[in-house]
Amino acid sequence: MSLVDRAKNVIMTTYGTFPIVFDRGDDVYLYDIDNNKYLDFTAGIAVNALGYQDKELQNALIEQIGKFTHCSNYYYNQPSIEAAELLVKASGLDRVFFSNSGAEANEGAIKLARKYGYLNKGEHCNKIITLLQSFHGRTLGALTATGQTKYHKGFTPLIPGVENVLINDIDSLKNAIDDTVCAILLEPIQGEGGIYPLHQEYLEEVRKICDDNNIVLIFDEVQTGIGRTGEIFGFQGYNIKPDIVTLAKGLGAGVPIGAVLAKESVASAFQPGDHATTYGGNPLVTTAAKIVLERVSQKEFLDHIKSVGQYLKNRLEDLVVKYDYVKEQRGKGLMQGIEVDLPVKSVVSKALDNKLLLTSAGTNVVRFVPPLIVKEEHIDEMIKILEVVFEEVINEN
C-alpha cells in the first residue's frame, strides 16, 4: 500500500490534499519520496521563512534538543526570554505571550481585548469588529472573527459579540462603533481573503477611532509579520502602531509557534490564571524564533526582501499586461497575488504537475509567498513555469 493510501486510511480529511508525499527540502526547493524536485512558492503557506536546510537554525535546534525541549510556564527558560526581548525591541510593544499557532494567538488577543474592555468600560464592553473577507483561524473564536461565511457552515452557533464590516470603508466601520466595542481586529493585508492590502488613509482613521473611543486595535500579522512585507511587521509599513499584534507562521520558520504582543496598558489586563497554554513558549520553539528574529531584523535581510519583492511584483505586473485573463496584481514584499479569470484550482494543480508549488487565496487569486531567501533567478524560474501552466489550463478549458 502506498504512503498516500495509508494516509487516507488514518488522517482526517480536513484538507484537499494532493496525492504527493514530500521527503526533504533544500534552499527554496522540496523533494518528494521519488526524488522529484519542486520549486516552492508556498513555503508551507508563508511559514518556511528561511527556506530549507538552514544550518544556523538546524544547529540551534539540535543544541537545544540536547538540553531540553519543554518545561512548564510556572518557570522561566532562557530561549523564551531572549525571543520575547527581540520581539519587544523590534515591535516597540511591551509584553509577549507565546502560543502554538496563529489561531491560538488570535484567540488570546480576543480574550485580552475583552478583559481590557471589561476592566475599563464594564461587562457590556465585549464586541469585536472585524472585516468581511478576513481570515483569522479555524478555532471557534477565530472562526467567528473570520468574515467569510463559507467557513462558518456547520459550526454554528458561533460566539456572540463579533460584527463584520466592509474592508477599507470607514463609514461602514463608524456605523458599527458604540460603547460595547472593545476591539477592532484587522489584517494589514488580507491573506486568505484574496491578498487585499488595507489603505493607508483607512488605517489612519481606524487608529484615530480607537484612540478616541478607548478601543483596542489588533493587527493580525500571522501572515504579514516577520519580514514578509519587507518590514519586520506589516504595521511598520503604514507607520501605525496597533495595541496588540498576533504572530505565527514565519516566526518559527517551520517550528510551530505563535505570539501575542501588546502594549503595557493593555497587557496588564491579564492576570495569573486569565490565560495559558501548556506548550506555549517552550525552549525548543523559542530557540527557533530567536534565530529567525536575529536574521530577519538585519537590515541586509530586509533590504533583500524589499528588492526581490519588488522584482516579483514587476514580473507579475508583466503578466497582467501580457495576458487578458490576468486581471490584477496585489500585495507587498513577498506576499503577492494575481487575480485571474481562470479556474484557480486548475492553475494550482497544473503548477504541481509542472513541479511548482503554489496556493490560492480567495476565489480567483493565485498567491505567491515563497521563502524569504528567494532570489530573482527563482522568480524567473517560477514565471517561466507559470506561463506554461496558463497555456495548459487554457487548452484544457
KOLKOL-97286 format. One record per residue (C-alpha): x, y, z; residue number from 1. Coordinates in steps of 0.02 Angstrom, whole numbers, plus 50000, padded with zeros to 5 digits. Layout:
// KOLKOL-97286
+-------+-------+-------+-----+
:    xx :    yy :    zz :  nr :
+-------+-------+-------+-----+
:     X :     Y :     Z : NUM :
...
+-------+-------+-------+-----+
// end
This chain:
// KOLKOL-97286
+-------+-------+-------+-----+
:    xx :    yy :    zz :  nr :
+-------+-------+-------+-----+
: 50000 : 50000 : 50000 :   1 :
: 50068 : 50171 : 49953 :   2 :
: 50101 : 50307 : 50081 :   3 :
: 49959 : 50410 : 50006 :   4 :
: 49837 : 50264 : 50029 :   5 :
: 49899 : 50237 : 50206 :   6 :
: 49871 : 50421 : 50243 :   7 :
: 49694 : 50414 : 50175 :   8 :
: 49657 : 50271 : 50294 :   9 :
: 49709 : 50361 : 50452 :  10 :
: 49715 : 50551 : 50431 :  11 :
: 49557 : 50657 : 50442 :  12 :
: 49506 : 50734 : 50276 :  13 :
: 49511 : 50916 : 50329 :  14 :
: 49621 : 50968 : 50183 :  15 :
: 49604 : 50946 : 49995 :  16 :
: 49770 : 50857 : 49998 :  17 :
: 49865 : 50823 : 49838 :  18 :
: 49925 : 50643 : 49813 :  19 :
: 50107 : 50680 : 49843 :  20 :
: 50225 : 50642 : 49988 :  21 :
: 50370 : 50760 : 50019 :  22 :
: 50530 : 50692 : 50093 :  23 :
: 50652 : 50836 : 50113 :  24 :
: 50692 : 51015 : 50066 :  25 :
: 50843 : 51116 : 50014 :  26 :
: 50852 : 51306 : 49994 :  27 :
: 50687 : 51351 : 49904 :  28 :
: 50653 : 51176 : 49838 :  29 :
: 50561 : 51024 : 49903 :  30 :
: 50590 : 50843 : 49850 :  31 :
: 50460 : 50705 : 49853 :  32 :
: 50493 : 50524 : 49900 :  33 :
: 50532 : 50486 : 49718 :  34 :
: 50664 : 50624 : 49717 :  35 :
: 50565 : 50742 : 49605 :  36 :
: 50615 : 50924 : 49632 :  37 :
: 50485 : 51061 : 49659 :  38 :
: 50508 : 51249 : 49664 :  39 :
: 50418 : 51307 : 49821 :  40 :
: 50321 : 51471 : 49811 :  41 :
: 50205 : 51418 : 49951 :  42 :
: 50332 : 51396 : 50093 :  43 :
: 50208 : 51299 : 50199 :  44 :
: 50089 : 51447 : 50173 :  45 :
: 50212 : 51585 : 50219 :  46 :
: 50293 : 51482 : 50357 :  47 :
: 50465 : 51424 : 50299 :  48 :
: 50544 : 51597 : 50306 :  49 :
: 50723 : 51534 : 50297 :  50 :
: 50689 : 51401 : 50167 :  51 :
: 50754 : 51226 : 50195 :  52 :
: 50914 : 51158 : 50272 :  53 :
: 50962 : 51323 : 50354 :  54 :
: 51115 : 51270 : 50452 :  55 :
: 51108 : 51404 : 50586 :  56 :
: 50928 : 51359 : 50627 :  57 :
: 50962 : 51173 : 50622 :  58 :
: 51114 : 51184 : 50734 :  59 :
: 51024 : 51292 : 50861 :  60 :
: 50879 : 51170 : 50871 :  61 :
: 50995 : 51020 : 50886 :  62 :
: 51089 : 51105 : 51027 :  63 :
: 50927 : 51145 : 51119 :  64 :
: 50862 : 50967 : 51097 :  65 :
: 51021 : 50911 : 51183 :  66 :
: 50971 : 51016 : 51334 :  67 :
: 50781 : 51001 : 51350 :  68 :
: 50629 : 51037 : 51241 :  69 :
: 50495 : 51084 : 51366 :  70 :
: 50463 : 51148 : 51540 :  71 :
: 50309 : 51221 : 51620 :  72 :
: 50272 : 51406 : 51612 :  73 :
: 50274 : 51402 : 51801 :  74 :
: 50460 : 51427 : 51772 :  75 :
: 50563 : 51535 : 51654 :  76 :
: 50678 : 51472 : 51517 :  77 :
: 50815 : 51571 : 51431 :  78 :
: 50764 : 51549 : 51247 :  79 :
: 50588 : 51617 : 51281 :  80 :
: 50657 : 51768 : 51373 :  81 :
: 50778 : 51806 : 51232 :  82 :
: 50646 : 51783 : 51096 :  83 :
: 50524 : 51894 : 51191 :  84 :
: 50658 : 52029 : 51210 :  85 :
: 50688 : 52027 : 51022 :  86 :
: 50502 : 52042 : 50986 :  87 :
: 50482 : 52188 : 51106 :  88 :
: 50633 : 52276 : 51032 :  89 :
: 50576 : 52250 : 50852 :  90 :
: 50393 : 52297 : 50881 :  91 :
: 50401 : 52438 : 51007 :  92 :
: 50268 : 52347 : 51107 :  93 :
: 50296 : 52292 : 51286 :  94 :
: 50239 : 52116 : 51326 :  95 :
: 50234 : 51946 : 51241 :  96 :
: 50127 : 51791 : 51264 :  97 :
: 50186 : 51638 : 51167 :  98 :
: 50058 : 51520 : 51091 :  99 :
: 50067 : 51372 : 50972 : 100 :
: 49981 : 51440 : 50816 : 101 :
: 49905 : 51591 : 50733 : 102 :
: 49727 : 51542 : 50776 : 103 :
: 49777 : 51521 : 50957 : 104 :
: 49864 : 51690 : 50954 : 105 :
: 49704 : 51771 : 50890 : 106 :
: 49603 : 51682 : 51025 : 107 :
: 49722 : 51755 : 51153 : 108 :
: 49707 : 51929 : 51078 : 109 :
: 49517 : 51919 : 51082 : 110 :
: 49520 : 51867 : 51264 : 111 :
: 49643 : 52004 : 51310 : 112 :
: 49539 : 52137 : 51222 : 113 :
: 49380 : 52079 : 51308 : 114 :
: 49465 : 52079 : 51477 : 115 :
: 49529 : 52255 : 51443 : 116 :
: 49355 : 52312 : 51393 : 117 :
: 49280 : 52232 : 51548 : 118 :
: 49404 : 52318 : 51664 : 119 :
: 49395 : 52489 : 51581 : 120 :
: 49214 : 52504 : 51525 : 121 :
: 49116 : 52365 : 51606 : 122 :
: 49040 : 52197 : 51569 : 123 :
: 48941 : 52263 : 51421 : 124 :
: 49101 : 52308 : 51325 : 125 :
: 49139 : 52146 : 51233 : 126 :
: 49105 : 52172 : 51046 : 127 :
: 49244 : 52135 : 50921 : 128 :
: 49236 : 52216 : 50749 : 129 :
: 49321 : 52126 : 50605 : 130 :
: 49318 : 52144 : 50416 : 131 :
: 49223 : 52049 : 50283 : 132 :
: 49340 : 51937 : 50179 : 133 :
: 49454 : 51920 : 50331 : 134 :
: 49529 : 51759 : 50395 : 135 :
: 49586 : 51737 : 50575 : 136 :
: 49594 : 51549 : 50602 : 137 :
: 49495 : 51389 : 50624 : 138 :
: 49465 : 51380 : 50812 : 139 :
: 49291 : 51435 : 50862 : 140 :
: 49332 : 51612 : 50919 : 141 :
: 49450 : 51645 : 50774 : 142 :
: 49323 : 51567 : 50656 : 143 :
: 49188 : 51684 : 50719 : 144 :
: 49305 : 51832 : 50689 : 145 :
: 49334 : 51772 : 50511 : 146 :
: 49225 : 51874 : 50393 : 147 :
: 49187 : 51734 : 50270 : 148 :
: 49025 : 51637 : 50296 : 149 :
: 49086 : 51489 : 50193 : 150 :
: 49198 : 51442 : 50339 : 151 :
: 49055 : 51454 : 50465 : 152 :
: 48939 : 51325 : 50388 : 153 :
: 48912 : 51176 : 50501 : 154 :
: 48993 : 51258 : 50652 : 155 :
: 48856 : 51371 : 50717 : 156 :
: 48812 : 51440 : 50839 : 157 :
: 48970 : 51545 : 50839 : 158 :
: 49024 : 51650 : 50987 : 159 :
: 48920 : 51808 : 51012 : 160 :
: 48985 : 51986 : 51004 : 161 :
: 49075 : 51990 : 50836 : 162 :
: 49023 : 52105 : 50693 : 163 :
: 49096 : 52111 : 50517 : 164 :
: 49111 : 52273 : 50417 : 165 :
: 49168 : 52316 : 50241 : 166 :
: 49353 : 52322 : 50201 : 167 :
: 49428 : 52496 : 50175 : 168 :
: 49258 : 52576 : 50207 : 169 :
: 49273 : 52694 : 50355 : 170 :
: 49086 : 52736 : 50357 : 171 :
: 49044 : 52551 : 50373 : 172 :
: 49160 : 52543 : 50523 : 173 :
: 49096 : 52703 : 50603 : 174 :
: 48917 : 52638 : 50593 : 175 :
: 48968 : 52488 : 50699 : 176 :
: 49052 : 52589 : 50837 : 177 :
: 48962 : 52605 : 51003 : 178 :
: 49007 : 52588 : 51187 : 179 :
: 49002 : 52397 : 51176 : 180 :
: 49153 : 52388 : 51060 : 181 :
: 49312 : 52332 : 51147 : 182 :
: 49421 : 52295 : 50994 : 183 :
: 49444 : 52308 : 50807 : 184 :
: 49537 : 52161 : 50731 : 185 :
: 49618 : 52183 : 50559 : 186 :
: 49744 : 52103 : 50441 : 187 :
: 49857 : 52238 : 50364 : 188 :
: 49847 : 52134 : 50205 : 189 :
: 49705 : 52009 : 50196 : 190 :
: 49787 : 51844 : 50152 : 191 :
: 49661 : 51704 : 50135 : 192 :
: 49531 : 51830 : 50079 : 193 :
: 49625 : 51868 : 49917 : 194 :
: 49782 : 51974 : 49953 : 195 :
: 49693 : 52138 : 49985 : 196 :
: 49802 : 52273 : 50068 : 197 :
: 49715 : 52396 : 50183 : 198 :
: 49730 : 52578 : 50131 : 199 :
: 49843 : 52699 : 50224 : 200 :
: 49706 : 52828 : 50248 : 201 :
: 49586 : 52696 : 50311 : 202 :
: 49706 : 52632 : 50443 : 203 :
: 49745 : 52808 : 50500 : 204 :
: 49559 : 52836 : 50528 : 205 :
: 49543 : 52669 : 50618 : 206 :
: 49685 : 52716 : 50735 : 207 :
: 49601 : 52882 : 50774 : 208 :
: 49433 : 52797 : 50807 : 209 :
: 49517 : 52678 : 50929 : 210 :
: 49608 : 52819 : 51018 : 211 :
: 49451 : 52925 : 51032 : 212 :
: 49345 : 52782 : 51100 : 213 :
: 49472 : 52683 : 51204 : 214 :
: 49455 : 52535 : 51086 : 215 :
: 49595 : 52409 : 51069 : 216 :
: 49669 : 52400 : 50893 : 217 :
: 49727 : 52224 : 50850 : 218 :
: 49832 : 52184 : 50697 : 219 :
: 49827 : 52002 : 50643 : 220 :
: 50004 : 51984 : 50573 : 221 :
: 50004 : 51795 : 50568 : 222 :
: 50045 : 51804 : 50382 : 223 :
: 50112 : 51981 : 50360 : 224 :
: 50231 : 51977 : 50507 : 225 :
: 50415 : 51928 : 50521 : 226 :
: 50480 : 52012 : 50364 : 227 :
: 50351 : 51952 : 50240 : 228 :
: 50307 : 52127 : 50178 : 229 :
: 50485 : 52196 : 50183 : 230 :
: 50469 : 52260 : 50362 : 231 :
: 50482 : 52153 : 50517 : 232 :
: 50297 : 52191 : 50547 : 233 :
: 50169 : 52241 : 50418 : 234 :
: 50110 : 52386 : 50528 : 235 :
: 50281 : 52467 : 50511 : 236 :
: 50249 : 52496 : 50326 : 237 :
: 50098 : 52601 : 50375 : 238 :
: 50185 : 52691 : 50519 : 239 :
: 50034 : 52648 : 50628 : 240 :
: 50061 : 52555 : 50790 : 241 :
: 49922 : 52438 : 50850 : 242 :
: 49890 : 52397 : 51032 : 243 :
: 49900 : 52209 : 51005 : 244 :
: 49988 : 52110 : 50868 : 245 :
: 49967 : 51924 : 50835 : 246 :
: 50103 : 51820 : 50752 : 247 :
: 50139 : 51641 : 50697 : 248 :
: 50190 : 51564 : 50529 : 249 :
: 50362 : 51637 : 50489 : 250 :
: 50405 : 51667 : 50671 : 251 :
: 50467 : 51488 : 50691 : 252 :
: 50520 : 51456 : 50511 : 253 :
: 50433 : 51287 : 50517 : 254 :
: 50429 : 51257 : 50704 : 255 :
: 50251 : 51283 : 50771 : 256 :
: 50243 : 51444 : 50872 : 257 :
: 50128 : 51594 : 50888 : 258 :
: 50134 : 51752 : 50991 : 259 :
: 50027 : 51893 : 51058 : 260 :
: 50116 : 52060 : 51078 : 261 :
: 50035 : 52203 : 51173 : 262 :
: 50073 : 52373 : 51246 : 263 :
: 50086 : 52378 : 51435 : 264 :
: 49919 : 52464 : 51470 : 265 :
: 49827 : 52325 : 51376 : 266 :
: 49938 : 52178 : 51425 : 267 :
: 49914 : 52218 : 51610 : 268 :
: 49731 : 52168 : 51594 : 269 :
: 49789 : 51987 : 51600 : 270 :
: 49825 : 51922 : 51774 : 271 :
: 49885 : 51748 : 51827 : 272 :
: 49751 : 51622 : 51784 : 273 :
: 49669 : 51727 : 51647 : 274 :
: 49755 : 51640 : 51501 : 275 :
: 49878 : 51499 : 51472 : 276 :
: 49938 : 51363 : 51355 : 277 :
: 50041 : 51212 : 51405 : 278 :
: 50167 : 51211 : 51263 : 279 :
: 50174 : 51398 : 51229 : 280 :
: 50348 : 51473 : 51237 : 281 :
: 50439 : 51310 : 51266 : 282 :
: 50628 : 51320 : 51243 : 283 :
: 50631 : 51225 : 51078 : 284 :
: 50511 : 51335 : 50981 : 285 :
: 50576 : 51497 : 51055 : 286 :
: 50752 : 51445 : 51006 : 287 :
: 50689 : 51441 : 50827 : 288 :
: 50602 : 51609 : 50848 : 289 :
: 50762 : 51686 : 50917 : 290 :
: 50863 : 51632 : 50765 : 291 :
: 50728 : 51693 : 50645 : 292 :
: 50713 : 51862 : 50731 : 293 :
: 50900 : 51889 : 50735 : 294 :
: 50910 : 51855 : 50548 : 295 :
: 50755 : 51948 : 50491 : 296 :
: 50799 : 52100 : 50597 : 297 :
: 50958 : 52129 : 50496 : 298 :
: 50946 : 52275 : 50375 : 299 :
: 51027 : 52172 : 50237 : 300 :
: 50895 : 52037 : 50255 : 301 :
: 50751 : 52161 : 50248 : 302 :
: 50831 : 52251 : 50101 : 303 :
: 50839 : 52084 : 50011 : 304 :
: 50653 : 52054 : 50040 : 305 :
: 50610 : 52228 : 49976 : 306 :
: 50719 : 52204 : 49822 : 307 :
: 50658 : 52032 : 49771 : 308 :
: 50481 : 52078 : 49823 : 309 :
: 50484 : 52223 : 49701 : 310 :
: 50556 : 52108 : 49568 : 311 :
: 50416 : 51981 : 49597 : 312 :
: 50287 : 52121 : 49589 : 313 :
: 50360 : 52183 : 49424 : 314 :
: 50360 : 52009 : 49347 : 315 :
: 50180 : 51982 : 49400 : 316 :
: 50130 : 52152 : 49331 : 317 :
: 50207 : 52098 : 49166 : 318 :
: 50084 : 51952 : 49164 : 319 :
: 49939 : 52074 : 49187 : 320 :
: 49997 : 52168 : 49032 : 321 :
: 50032 : 52009 : 48932 : 322 :
: 49876 : 51906 : 48967 : 323 :
: 49694 : 51964 : 48961 : 324 :
: 49646 : 51833 : 49090 : 325 :
: 49770 : 51900 : 49220 : 326 :
: 49666 : 52043 : 49289 : 327 :
: 49764 : 52121 : 49431 : 328 :
: 49920 : 52109 : 49539 : 329 :
: 49906 : 52144 : 49726 : 330 :
: 50018 : 52132 : 49877 : 331 :
: 50177 : 52191 : 49957 : 332 :
: 50352 : 52120 : 49977 : 333 :
: 50348 : 51931 : 49965 : 334 :
: 50160 : 51920 : 49992 : 335 :
: 50091 : 51939 : 49818 : 336 :
: 49939 : 51882 : 49720 : 337 :
: 49867 : 51892 : 49546 : 338 :
: 49681 : 51891 : 49511 : 339 :
: 49645 : 51778 : 49363 : 340 :
: 49495 : 51741 : 49254 : 341 :
: 49540 : 51556 : 49257 : 342 :
: 49495 : 51409 : 49368 : 343 :
: 49618 : 51440 : 49509 : 344 :
: 49612 : 51260 : 49568 : 345 :
: 49667 : 51206 : 49395 : 346 :
: 49810 : 51331 : 49397 : 347 :
: 49872 : 51265 : 49564 : 348 :
: 49851 : 51084 : 49510 : 349 :
: 49938 : 51109 : 49342 : 350 :
: 50078 : 51202 : 49430 : 351 :
: 50105 : 51050 : 49540 : 352 :
: 50112 : 50940 : 49385 : 353 :
: 50249 : 51056 : 49322 : 354 :
: 50346 : 51047 : 49485 : 355 :
: 50294 : 51218 : 49552 : 356 :
: 50207 : 51238 : 49719 : 357 :
: 50076 : 51375 : 49726 : 358 :
: 49920 : 51404 : 49829 : 359 :
: 49762 : 51505 : 49804 : 360 :
: 49682 : 51645 : 49905 : 361 :
: 49501 : 51698 : 49897 : 362 :
: 49403 : 51631 : 49748 : 363 :
: 49510 : 51684 : 49600 : 364 :
: 49682 : 51733 : 49661 : 365 :
: 49847 : 51641 : 49642 : 366 :
: 49955 : 51677 : 49795 : 367 :
: 50145 : 51690 : 49799 : 368 :
: 50227 : 51676 : 49970 : 369 :
: 50399 : 51597 : 49940 : 370 :
: 50535 : 51578 : 50072 : 371 :
: 50609 : 51747 : 50114 : 372 :
: 50778 : 51690 : 50047 : 373 :
: 50708 : 51676 : 49869 : 374 :
: 50814 : 51755 : 49731 : 375 :
: 50773 : 51838 : 49565 : 376 :
: 50829 : 51682 : 49471 : 377 :
: 50698 : 51580 : 49566 : 378 :
: 50565 : 51709 : 49522 : 379 :
: 50614 : 51697 : 49338 : 380 :
: 50603 : 51507 : 49350 : 381 :
: 50431 : 51521 : 49429 : 382 :
: 50365 : 51640 : 49296 : 383 :
: 50427 : 51526 : 49157 : 384 :
: 50334 : 51378 : 49232 : 385 :
: 50180 : 51481 : 49268 : 386 :
: 50164 : 51534 : 49086 : 387 :
: 50168 : 51351 : 49035 : 388 :
: 50034 : 51317 : 49165 : 389 :
: 49923 : 51456 : 49097 : 390 :
: 49935 : 51381 : 48922 : 391 :
: 49890 : 51208 : 48986 : 392 :
: 49740 : 51274 : 49084 : 393 :
: 49677 : 51373 : 48934 : 394 :
: 49693 : 51222 : 48819 : 395 :
: 49603 : 51111 : 48945 : 396 :
: 49458 : 51232 : 48963 : 397 :
+-------+-------+-------+-----+
// end
